[in-house]
Amino acid sequence: MLFLYAKLNPGQGYVQGMNEIIGPIYHTFACDTNKDYRKFAEADCFFCFTNLMAEIRDFFIRTLDETESGINYMMTKLCECLKKNDRDISERLERQELRPQYYSFRWLTLLLSQEFS
């Protein structure tokens, strides 16, 4: 599926981490309780992944990192949101010199898919 996605989207191609996003999507469809739906797990997964990537594709394009749709801007926005909504945690992270890149990059690019067991 990722090979096909990369071929259909040559401007973006495959980027490390896409497998971490598509895995849970595929698992959800492949484990459907209705076996008739399971037959279409790959097609449904590809459709969902393609639509999801249409929303977050700029996170994976290095030349857009510094733009308003790029990953650096989104990490800054997340940091601002944290300051606004949980000042205690925000201040603690600042005291420990934990820059947003250290914790939020994975959260945003992998959509928290690797943060919970």
Secondary structure, DSSP 4 states (H G I P E B T S, - for coil): -HHHHHHH-TTT---TTHHHHHHHHHHHHHT-SSHHHHTTHHHHHHHHHHHHHHHHGGGG-GGGTTSTTSHHHHHHHHHHHHHHH-HHHHHHHHHTT--HHHHHHHHHHTTTTTS--
